Amino acid sequence: MMGPEAMGITNTHLEWYDDKVCRNFLCGTCPHTLFTNTKMDLGACPKSHTDRLKTEYNAAREKNPSDPRFAQFQQEYENNIFSFVDECDRRIKAAHRRLEKTPEENAKTTNLMREIGEIEIAIQGGTEKIEQLGEQGLVDESMKELQAVEALKGEKAEKERELQNLTETSGASGHQKLRVCDVCGAYLSVLDSDRRLADHFGGKMHLGYHELRRMLQVFKEEKEKRRNAPPVPSFNQCIAFLFRSSNSR
């Protein structure tokens, strides 16, 4: 139970069209009920949720579907659902940005690549010098240059390991190799076990946002149907059609 009724407060004088009644609840699902006891817990809905009001709302809509209040309530409901999903999408985009490399990490990567390139050039130069010294019979000098080249190769290997480590662990993801769930925005690790992933995808927060996104898809499909439906003839058109039919007999 949500709304004031959850605290034992009831108001038998409320009508379905009162402002104190939750229109999300009347039209479908109130988002407050989807995320209880999760990180996205919205707390109790401040408006009334009672089955009596929902029954009366549905009965009134069936009796007089052309009442503009029903279209207004439905539009408010769709706007509210869209707002919840849109806010989630903004968090998802922000999370993706946080997992990207920082400017400092990008600069460090560039510097390492430059240093590795400079060391490689020095190694090539040292190798050529070793060959020249060998041809000249300068064995001691050649051995010293060989030691210098070996030291450069070790330094290059260390820089390459540092670059690889930075590439694999840069950004907020770190060694966890995080990714973002594109449904609810939670962080997931590619190292998570199948059980942990199953707990996430079957969790209340993920399923809640999955339901909200499903609702948006339903709203979209219904609008497409209305857009593509043949126009309903007006009263005057019906009269004209009957008149023409009677004259053709």
C-alpha positions as CSV (number, residue, x, y, z in Angstrom):
1,M,0.0,0.0,0.0
2,M,1.2,3.5,-0.8
3,G,0.2,7.1,-0.2
4,P,-1.5,8.4,3.0
5,E,-3.3,5.1,3.4
6,A,0.0,3.4,4.2
7,M,0.1,5.5,7.4
8,G,-3.4,4.7,8.3
9,I,-4.8,7.9,7.0
10,T,-8.0,7.5,5.0
11,N,-10.3,10.0,3.3
12,T,-13.6,8.5,2.2
13,H,-14.7,11.8,0.8
14,L,-12.1,11.8,-2.0
15,E,-13.3,11.4,-5.6
16,W,-11.1,10.0,-8.4
17,Y,-10.7,13.5,-10.0
18,D,-9.4,15.1,-6.8
19,D,-5.8,16.5,-6.8
20,K,-5.0,14.4,-3.8
21,V,-5.4,11.2,-5.8
22,C,-2.4,9.8,-7.6
23,R,-3.0,9.9,-11.3
24,N,-0.2,7.6,-12.0
25,F,-1.9,5.0,-9.9
26,L,-5.3,5.6,-11.6
27,C,-3.8,5.3,-15.1
28,G,-1.5,2.4,-14.5
29,T,1.5,2.1,-12.2
30,C,2.9,4.7,-9.7
31,P,6.8,4.7,-10.0
32,H,6.9,5.1,-6.2
33,T,5.8,1.4,-5.9
34,L,8.5,0.1,-8.2
35,F,11.6,1.1,-6.3
36,T,10.8,0.4,-2.6
37,N,13.8,-0.8,-0.6
38,T,16.2,-0.2,-3.5
39,K,18.9,2.5,-4.0
40,M,16.3,4.5,-6.0
41,D,13.6,4.3,-3.3
42,L,11.4,7.3,-3.9
43,G,9.6,7.0,-0.5
44,A,5.9,6.7,-0.1
45,C,3.8,8.5,-2.7
46,P,2.3,11.6,-1.1
47,K,-1.0,11.1,-3.0
48,S,-3.8,8.6,-2.4
49,H,-3.8,5.1,-3.7
50,T,-7.1,3.3,-3.1
51,D,-8.7,0.5,-5.1
52,R,-12.1,2.2,-4.7
53,L,-10.9,5.3,-6.5
54,K,-9.3,3.3,-9.3
55,T,-12.5,1.3,-9.8
56,E,-14.5,4.5,-9.9
57,Y,-12.1,6.0,-12.4
58,N,-12.3,3.1,-14.8
59,A,-16.1,3.0,-14.5
60,A,-16.3,6.7,-15.3
61,R,-14.0,6.4,-18.2
62,E,-15.9,3.5,-19.7
63,K,-19.2,5.4,-19.3
64,N,-18.0,8.6,-20.8
65,P,-14.6,8.1,-22.6
66,S,-14.9,11.5,-24.4
67,D,-14.5,13.3,-21.0
68,P,-11.4,15.5,-21.6
69,R,-10.2,14.7,-18.1
70,F,-9.2,11.2,-19.1
71,A,-7.0,12.3,-21.9
72,Q,-5.5,14.9,-19.6
73,F,-4.8,12.3,-16.9
74,Q,-3.3,9.9,-19.4
75,Q,-1.0,12.6,-20.8
76,E,0.2,13.5,-17.3
77,Y,0.8,9.9,-16.6
78,E,2.9,9.4,-19.8
79,N,4.9,12.6,-19.0
80,N,5.6,11.4,-15.5
81,I,6.9,8.0,-16.7
82,F,9.0,9.7,-19.4
83,S,10.5,12.0,-16.8
84,F,11.6,9.1,-14.6
85,V,13.2,7.3,-17.5
86,D,14.8,10.5,-18.9
87,E,16.4,11.1,-15.5
88,C,17.7,7.5,-15.5
89,D,19.1,8.0,-19.0
90,R,21.0,11.1,-17.8
91,R,22.5,9.1,-15.0
92,I,23.6,6.4,-17.5
93,K,25.3,9.0,-19.7
94,A,27.1,10.5,-16.7
95,A,28.2,7.0,-15.6
96,H,29.6,6.3,-19.0
97,R,31.5,9.6,-18.9
98,R,33.0,8.7,-15.5
99,L,34.2,5.4,-16.9
100,E,36.1,7.2,-19.7
101,K,39.7,8.2,-19.3
102,T,40.4,11.4,-17.4
103,P,42.4,14.2,-19.1
104,E,45.3,13.3,-16.8
105,E,45.1,9.6,-18.0
106,N,45.0,10.7,-21.6
107,A,48.1,12.9,-21.1
108,K,49.9,10.1,-19.4
109,T,49.1,7.7,-22.2
110,T,50.4,10.2,-24.8
111,N,53.6,10.8,-22.8
112,L,54.2,7.0,-22.5
113,M,53.7,6.4,-26.2
114,R,56.1,9.3,-27.0
115,E,58.7,8.0,-24.5
116,I,58.5,4.5,-25.9
117,G,59.0,5.9,-29.4
118,E,62.1,7.9,-28.3
119,I,63.6,4.8,-26.6
120,E,63.0,2.7,-29.7
121,I,64.9,5.3,-31.8
122,A,67.8,5.3,-29.3
123,I,67.9,1.5,-29.4
124,Q,68.2,1.5,-33.2
125,G,70.9,4.1,-33.0
126,G,72.8,2.1,-30.4
127,T,72.5,-1.1,-32.4
128,E,74.0,0.6,-35.5
129,K,76.8,2.0,-33.3
130,I,77.6,-1.5,-31.9
131,E,78.0,-2.8,-35.5
132,Q,80.3,0.1,-36.4
133,L,82.4,-0.4,-33.3
134,G,82.6,-4.1,-34.0
135,E,83.8,-3.5,-37.6
136,Q,86.5,-1.2,-36.2
137,G,87.6,-3.9,-33.7
138,L,86.8,-1.8,-30.7
139,V,85.5,-4.6,-28.6
140,D,85.4,-2.9,-25.2
141,E,83.5,0.1,-26.6
142,S,81.2,-2.2,-28.4
143,M,80.4,-4.1,-25.2
144,K,79.7,-0.9,-23.3
145,E,77.3,0.2,-26.0
146,L,75.6,-3.2,-25.9
147,Q,75.0,-2.9,-22.2
148,A,73.5,0.6,-22.8
149,V,71.2,-0.9,-25.5
150,E,70.1,-3.7,-23.2
151,A,69.3,-1.1,-20.5
152,L,67.2,0.8,-23.0
153,K,65.3,-2.4,-24.0
154,G,64.5,-3.0,-20.3
155,E,63.3,0.6,-19.9
156,K,61.2,0.2,-23.0
157,A,59.6,-3.0,-21.8
158,E,58.8,-1.3,-18.5
159,K,57.2,1.6,-20.2
160,E,55.1,-0.8,-22.4
161,R,53.9,-2.7,-19.3
162,E,52.9,0.6,-17.8
163,L,51.1,1.7,-20.9
164,Q,49.2,-1.7,-21.1
165,N,48.2,-1.4,-17.4
166,L,47.0,2.2,-17.9
167,T,45.0,1.1,-21.0
168,E,43.3,-1.8,-19.1
169,T,42.6,0.0,-15.8
170,S,42.1,3.7,-16.7
171,G,39.0,5.6,-15.9
172,A,36.7,4.9,-12.9
173,S,36.4,1.3,-14.0
174,G,39.9,0.5,-12.6
175,H,40.8,-3.2,-12.4
176,Q,37.1,-4.0,-11.9
177,K,36.4,-3.4,-15.6
178,L,33.1,-1.8,-14.8
179,R,30.3,-1.2,-17.3
180,V,27.0,0.5,-17.0
181,C,23.6,-1.2,-17.2
182,D,21.7,0.6,-20.0
183,V,18.4,-0.2,-18.4
184,C,18.8,1.0,-14.8
185,G,22.2,2.7,-14.7
186,A,23.8,0.4,-12.1
187,Y,27.5,-0.4,-12.4
188,L,28.3,-4.0,-13.4
189,S,31.7,-5.7,-13.4
190,V,32.7,-8.0,-16.3
191,L,34.3,-10.1,-13.5
192,D,30.9,-10.7,-11.8
193,S,29.8,-14.3,-11.5
194,D,26.7,-15.5,-13.4
195,R,24.8,-15.6,-10.0
196,R,25.6,-12.0,-9.3
197,L,24.6,-10.9,-12.7
198,A,21.4,-12.9,-12.4
199,D,20.7,-11.1,-9.1
200,H,21.1,-7.8,-10.8
201,F,18.9,-8.5,-13.8
202,G,16.2,-10.0,-11.5
203,G,16.5,-7.2,-8.9
204,K,13.7,-4.8,-8.1
205,M,15.5,-1.7,-9.4
206,H,16.4,-3.2,-12.7
207,L,12.9,-4.7,-13.2
208,G,11.4,-1.4,-12.2
209,Y,13.1,0.6,-14.9
210,H,12.5,-2.2,-17.3
211,E,8.8,-1.9,-16.6
212,L,8.9,1.9,-17.1
213,R,10.7,1.5,-20.4
214,R,8.1,-1.1,-21.5
215,M,5.4,1.4,-20.7
216,L,7.0,4.1,-22.9
217,Q,7.1,1.6,-25.7
218,V,3.4,0.8,-25.2
219,F,2.6,4.6,-25.3
220,K,4.6,5.0,-28.5
221,E,2.8,2.1,-30.2
222,E,-0.6,3.4,-29.1
223,K,0.2,6.8,-30.5
224,E,1.3,5.2,-33.8
225,K,-2.0,3.3,-34.0
226,R,-4.0,6.5,-33.4
227,R,-1.9,8.3,-36.0
228,N,-2.5,5.7,-38.6
229,A,-6.1,5.0,-37.9
230,P,-8.7,6.1,-40.5
231,P,-10.4,9.4,-39.5
232,V,-13.7,9.1,-37.8
233,P,-16.5,10.7,-39.9
234,S,-18.1,13.7,-38.4
235,F,-21.8,14.0,-37.7
236,N,-22.4,16.2,-40.8
237,Q,-20.5,13.6,-42.9
238,C,-22.7,10.8,-41.6
239,I,-25.9,12.9,-42.4
240,A,-24.6,13.6,-45.9
241,F,-23.9,9.9,-46.5
242,L,-27.4,8.9,-45.4
243,F,-28.9,11.6,-47.6
244,R,-27.0,10.4,-50.6
245,S,-27.9,6.8,-49.9
246,S,-31.6,7.6,-49.6
247,N,-31.6,9.6,-52.9
248,S,-29.9,6.8,-54.8
249,R,-32.7,4.4,-54.1
